[in-house]
Amino acid sequence: MAIEKLHSRTSRSVPQYDPIWARIREEVKHQADKEPLLTSFLHTTVLKHNSLEDTLSLHLAHKLDNPTLPGILLREIIDDALQSDSWIGAAIRADLEAFCERDPACDRYSLPLLYLKGFMGLQSYRIAHWLWTQGRTELALYIQGRVSEVFGMDIHPAAQIGKGIMIDHATSVVVGETAVVSDNVSMLHEVTLGGTGKDTGVRHPKVMCGVLLGAGAKVLGNVTIGQGAKIAAGSVVLTDVPAHQTFAGIPAKATGETLDADSGHEPAFDMDHSLCCDD
């Protein structure tokens, strides 16, 4: 479906000033002037709209559009979620800030909104999770499957994920049904928060605030990754990880405290993948 057809929905008015939305509009105006070939796309996707929610609604609906559930219907679903739960809007903005603060390749708010599938897949999950909490589990699972096809990441709609999340690259990220991810967590591609087999009930990891999960890290089972911990790339975690500890290897074992254990600052913000602190 052409992206223009999704504009049949009426944009919501936003009375209060939104600094992130204002910044996005300034960035996009500048990019439209720099690259004339994308002027129509940028105007249609961003500059015609009154709010970040309106832009995200249109953009997600266009990305997830298919013959079974056309974009115009998807946009109604997304709008319902965004209008019904203001927490989603707060989480969207915190996620944008997380990308801009932690990803050195992200130099503007509009970049993840328009181009980064880690951000887009995460916001799609937020819509599916809202549907799940409303008892519309079949539609939530449908969107999960569609997100997996489009963005290459698979987050169960029942999982609980906080705000200020940065999922860099995102390819092959898997988050299981009973997983819990607290605020301000960073993870890279091919991270798995999964089960260990055929266990039922609560069977997936709990990741506390400020954790950094390196590329390809696998955290399996009903284990807890403590606040400010760091899991090295390619590691397989099968046991609890204490707060402010670095774990690495297969199976993962402690290699030392995180660099910021004393200061209280957390690895998710620094994106430092070294295994232990220097003296």
N, C-alpha and C positions, 0 to 999 in steps of 0.2 A: 504494500500500500504506500502511495506517495505520502511523504511527511506532511504536505499541506492539508491533506484530508482530515488530519487529526485536529485541525483548528476549529472544527465545528463546536467544540466545547467552549463554554464561556469562561474566560480567565477570571479568577477570584481577585478581588481588590485587597491590597495590603496597606492598611493605614499607617503603620509605624515604619520608621526608617530602618532599613536592613543594610548594614555596612558591607556585609559579604556580597549581597546581591548587587549593591551599587558598584563594588569593585569588579565583579564579574562583567557587568555591562560596560564599564570603562575598558576592560581588557579586550572584550570582544569587538567593540568599536575600533580599537586600535588594530586588532588582527584583521578585521574586514578591510581596513584601509591598506594594510600591507599586502594582502593576498586577495585580489579581486575575484579569482576563481571560486573562492569560498564565501563571497559576500552574501549570496542568496541563502546558503546553508546557515550561516551565522545569524542572519536576520530572522530567518524562519524559526530557528531553534532557540534563540536567546532574545534578540532585540525587540521582538514583537510582544514579549510577555511582561507581565506586571510583577512577577515574583519568581524566586528560585524554585518554589514548588511547581509553578506552572511549566517552567522550562524542563524540570526533571520529569514531570508527568508526560510531557510530549516526547521527550527524548527516549525514555524507557519504553514507552508504548511503541514507538517506531522501531526500536531495536528488537523487541520481543514479538512484534507483529507476525502472525502467520495465518493461514486460511482457517484453522480451527478456532482461533480466538483472535479476531482482527484487532488492529491497533486502536481503533475507535472505541471498542469495548474495553480493551485493556486500560485505556486512559480513564474511563469511568471508574474502574476498580481502583486505580492508583490515586485518583482524585478523592475517592471516598476514604481511602486510608489516610491520606495527608490531611484531609479536613477533619477527620474524626479523632486523630491522635496527634496532638501538637508535639509530643516527644519525638516523633519521627523527624520533624523539621529541625529540632534542636540537634538530633543525632547527625543528620545530613551535614549541617554546618560544622559540627565538631569533626566529622570525618574529613571534610574538605581542608580544614585547618591542619589535621594530622598529616595529610598527604603533602601539603605545602611546607610544613615544618620539618618533615622527616625524609622526604624523597628529594635528593639533590637534583634530579631531573625535572622536578615539578616547580616551576618558577612563577606560577599564577594559579588562582582559584579555578579559572575556566578550563584548565587543562584536564584535570581528572573528570570534571563534569562532562566534558565533550568527548574525551578520547581514551580514558584509562578504564579498562574492563574490571580491574580490581574494585574501583569505586562504584562502577555501574552495577556489577554483580552484587555488591554489598547492599546497595539501595534496593535492588530487586528482592533480595532476601528480606529486607525490612517490610516490604509490601506483603510478601508471602507469609511472614510471621504474623503480621496483623490479621490476615485472613485466617490463619491457624487459630489465633486467640478468639476469633469470632465464631469458631465452629465450622468454618468453610474449608475443611481440611482437604477435600478433593481438589478444589481450585488452587489451594496453596501448593499441593504436590504437583499439580500441572505446571504451575509457574516455576517451581524448583527444577523440573525436567527441562523446561524451555530455557531457563538460565544456564543450565549445564550445557545445552546445545550451543547457545550463542556465545557465552563468555568462558566456557571451559572450566567452570568452578561449580562445586556441588555442596551447597549448604542446606541442610534439612530445615524446613520452616519452623519446626518445634525447638530448634536450638535457641539459646538465649545469648544475645550478643549486645554488649554495651555500646557506648559512643566513643568517638575519638579513636576509631580503628583504622589502621593503614594496612591494606593487603597489596603488597607490591608485586607487580606482574600477574599474579593470581592464577596462572595456568595450573590446573590439577589440584587446587586447594580443595580439601574435603573436610566438612564439619558435620559430625554425626548428630543424631536426633536429641540426645540428652546432654550434649556438650553445653558448657557455660563459658563465655568469654567476657571478662570484665572490661571496664573502661580502659582506654589508652594502651591497647595491645598492638604490637606490630608483628606482621608475619609476611614471609616471602612465598614464592611459588612452591608448589608441591608439598606444602605443609598438610599433614593429616591429623585431625583430632578424631580418632576413630575408636572402635571397639576391638576386642581381642578375639572375637569369634562369634559364638552363638549365645552369649550371655543375654539375658533379658533385663528389663527394668533400667535403672540408672547404670549406664555402662560406658559412658564417654567422659573425656577429661574436663576438668574445671581449671581454667586459666585465669589467674588473678591479675590485678592492675599492673601495668608497666612492664609486662613480659615481652621479650623479644624471641620470636621463633624463627630460626634460620631456614634457609632454603632446603626443602626436602626433609625437614624434621618430621618424625612420626611420633605422636604421643598417643598411646593406646591404652584403653581401659579406664576404669573409674579412678583416675589418679588426679592429684592436685599439683599444679605448677604455681609455686608461691609467688607473692608479689615481688616484682623487680628481678625475677630470675631470667636467665638466658639459656636457650637451648641451641647448641651449635648446629650448623648445617649438616644434614645427613644423619643426624642422631636418631636413635630409637629409644624412646622413654617408656619404661614399663612400671616405674615406681614414682612415688611422690617426690617432688623437687622442693627443698626448703626455699624460703624467701631469700632473694639476693645471692643465689648460688648459680654458678655456671655448670651445666651438664653437657657432656659430649661423649660420643662413641656409640657402639652397638654391642651390648646394651649400654645406654648412657650412664655415666658415673660422674660424680662431682670432680671438677678440676680446680675449684677455688671460688672465692667470692667474686661478685661482679665488681667492676671498677668503681661503681657508685654506691656500694653498700653502706658506707659511713655517711655519705652526704644525703641519702634519701632520694637522690635522683635515680631515674629508672632507665634500663637499657632500651626500652621501646622508643624513647625520645632520641637517644644518642645514635642508635643504629650501629653500634660498635660490636663487631662480631669476633673480637679477640677472645681467647679462651679463659684468660685470668688476668688479674691486675698486675701492674708493674710495681715494684717496690720503690 
